[in-house]
Amino acid sequence: MRQRGLGAVLAVGLSTGSGTPTVPLPRRDAGRCDVSASVPYSDLLGGREPLAILAETPRRIEEMVRGWDGSRWAVRYAPGKWSAAQVVLHLAHDEIGWGNRVRLAVTRAGYVAQPYDGGAWVDLESPGPPDVALAAFAALRRLNVALYRRLTPGQRERRISHPEFGEISVEWIIRVLAGHDLHHLQHLEAARSSPSRPPTAGR
């Protein structure tokens, strides 16, 4: 079974991978002021500022993977799950997908998002060079954080209609991406702590 990315999983709910129950996604008002109960991964934020998390993630990953060879990048954080290289590739893809959604939301009235399958994107480009994926993620993240910081409160409340999970907001996306970072940082930590071994087949 192929692993799914953020975009695909959001439609049916999420698990943090740490025993936290799946959080169902509401169909309405997901981006309004009090959204802590309806934002996937919100339990991982711990009251921290989402933009601060988004800004520091590239540095945290760069420091974590410094000196990794191919065998370390190939380690999967759990049997049947993505390798460390695929996790970083997935993060780069989500900077493309969700960053573009934010730009469209604040520049185009009535924007309706088109779903994408993050797992299929990862499969399409695997195996690939992890250093290129990491460089892409870091550059895109810095570009996107610069944009998010200059958005007005009104722009952060701009609505996006999604055919699978209803109405969300730019603010909702920022919060989800911050928690999503922490979720996958746990996976990279697990890969770093695991004995180096060849990737296992299947999902």
C-alpha positions in Angstrom: 0.0 0.0 0.0 1.4 3.4 -1.0 1.9 5.9 1.7 -0.2 9.0 1.4 0.9 12.6 1.8 -0.6 15.5 3.7 -3.1 16.5 1.0 -4.6 13.0 0.6 -4.7 12.2 4.3 -6.4 15.4 5.4 -9.6 14.4 3.7 -10.1 11.5 6.1 -8.4 12.7 9.3 -4.8 12.5 10.7 -2.8 10.8 13.3 0.4 12.2 14.7 2.0 8.8 14.8 2.6 9.1 18.5 -0.6 7.5 19.8 -2.7 10.6 19.4 -6.2 9.8 18.1 -7.1 10.8 14.5 -8.4 14.4 14.3 -11.4 14.7 12.0 -11.4 17.7 9.7 -14.5 19.9 10.0 -16.3 21.0 6.8 -16.8 24.6 7.8 -15.1 27.5 9.6 -11.8 25.7 9.9 -9.8 28.9 9.7 -11.7 31.1 12.2 -10.2 32.5 15.3 -10.4 29.5 17.7 -9.2 26.7 15.5 -7.0 24.7 17.9 -9.5 21.9 18.1 -9.9 21.5 14.4 -6.4 21.9 13.1 -4.6 18.6 12.4 -1.3 18.2 14.3 -2.4 21.1 16.6 -1.4 19.0 19.7 2.2 19.1 18.5 2.4 23.0 18.4 2.3 23.3 22.2 1.2 27.0 22.0 4.2 27.9 19.8 4.0 30.5 17.1 3.5 28.6 13.8 5.6 30.9 11.7 8.5 30.5 14.1 8.3 26.7 13.7 8.1 27.0 9.9 11.1 29.3 9.8 13.4 27.1 11.9 12.6 23.7 10.3 15.0 24.0 7.4 17.9 24.7 9.8 16.8 21.8 12.1 16.8 19.4 9.2 20.1 20.6 7.7 21.8 20.2 11.1 20.2 16.8 11.7 21.3 15.3 8.3 24.7 16.8 8.1 27.1 14.0 7.0 24.5 11.5 6.1 25.5 9.0 3.4 23.1 7.1 1.0 22.5 4.3 3.5 21.4 6.7 6.2 19.0 8.5 3.8 17.6 5.2 2.8 16.5 4.3 6.4 12.8 4.2 6.9 11.4 5.6 10.1 9.2 2.6 10.5 8.7 -0.6 8.5 6.8 0.1 5.3 7.0 3.9 5.7 8.9 6.5 3.8 12.7 6.7 3.9 14.3 9.8 5.3 15.0 10.9 1.7 11.3 10.5 0.8 10.2 12.5 3.9 12.3 15.5 2.8 11.1 15.2 -0.8 7.5 15.2 0.6 8.2 18.4 2.6 9.6 20.0 -0.6 6.5 19.0 -2.5 4.1 20.4 0.1 6.0 23.8 -0.1 5.0 23.8 -3.8 1.5 22.6 -3.3 0.4 24.5 -0.3 2.5 27.6 -1.0 0.8 28.0 -4.3 -2.6 27.5 -2.7 -1.9 30.4 -0.4 -0.8 32.6 -3.3 -3.9 31.8 -5.3 -6.2 32.3 -2.3 -5.0 35.9 -1.7 -4.9 36.9 -5.3 -8.0 35.2 -6.8 -11.5 35.6 -5.5 -13.4 32.3 -5.1 -10.4 30.1 -5.5 -11.1 26.4 -5.5 -8.2 24.1 -4.7 -7.4 21.1 -6.8 -6.5 18.0 -4.7 -3.2 16.3 -5.2 -1.9 13.0 -4.0 1.4 13.7 -2.1 2.2 10.0 -2.0 2.0 9.7 -5.8 4.3 12.7 -6.1 6.9 11.1 -3.9 6.6 7.8 -5.8 7.1 9.6 -9.1 10.5 11.0 -8.0 11.8 8.2 -5.9 14.6 7.4 -5.6 16.0 10.8 -6.0 18.9 12.9 -4.8 18.1 13.9 -1.1 20.5 16.9 -1.2 18.5 18.4 -4.1 15.2 17.8 -2.3 16.5 19.4 0.9 17.9 22.4 -0.9 14.6 22.8 -2.7 12.6 22.5 0.5 14.9 25.0 2.3 14.7 27.6 -0.5 10.9 27.3 -1.0 10.2 27.4 2.7 12.2 30.6 3.2 10.4 32.1 0.3 7.0 31.0 1.6 7.7 32.2 5.2 8.7 35.6 3.9 5.3 35.7 2.1 3.3 34.5 5.2 4.9 37.2 7.4 3.8 40.0 5.1 0.2 38.9 4.8 -2.4 41.1 6.5 -4.8 39.6 9.0 -7.5 39.8 6.4 -5.4 37.9 3.9 -4.7 35.2 6.4 -8.4 34.8 6.8 -9.0 34.4 3.1 -11.0 31.3 2.3 -10.2 28.4 0.1 -12.8 25.9 -1.1 -11.5 22.4 -1.4 -13.7 19.7 -3.0 -12.6 17.0 -0.5 -12.6 18.8 2.8 -14.7 21.9 2.5 -13.7 25.5 3.4 -10.3 26.2 4.9 -8.3 29.4 5.3 -4.7 30.7 4.8 -4.3 30.8 8.6 -5.4 27.1 8.8 -2.8 26.2 6.2 0.0 27.9 8.1 -1.0 26.1 11.3 -1.3 22.7 9.7 2.1 23.1 8.0 3.8 24.0 11.3 2.4 20.9 13.0 3.2 18.8 9.9 6.8 19.9 10.2 7.0 18.7 13.8 5.3 15.4 12.7 7.9 14.7 10.1 10.8 15.9 12.2 9.9 13.0 14.6 10.2 10.7 11.6 13.6 12.0 10.7 14.8 11.7 14.3 13.6 8.1 14.2 15.6 7.5 11.0 18.7 9.1 12.6 18.4 6.9 15.7 17.8 3.7 13.8 20.6 1.3 12.7 21.5 1.9 9.1 19.9 -0.7 7.0 18.7 -1.2 3.4 15.2 0.0 2.6 12.4 -2.6 3.0 10.0 -3.3 0.3 6.3 -2.5 0.4 4.3 -0.1 2.6 
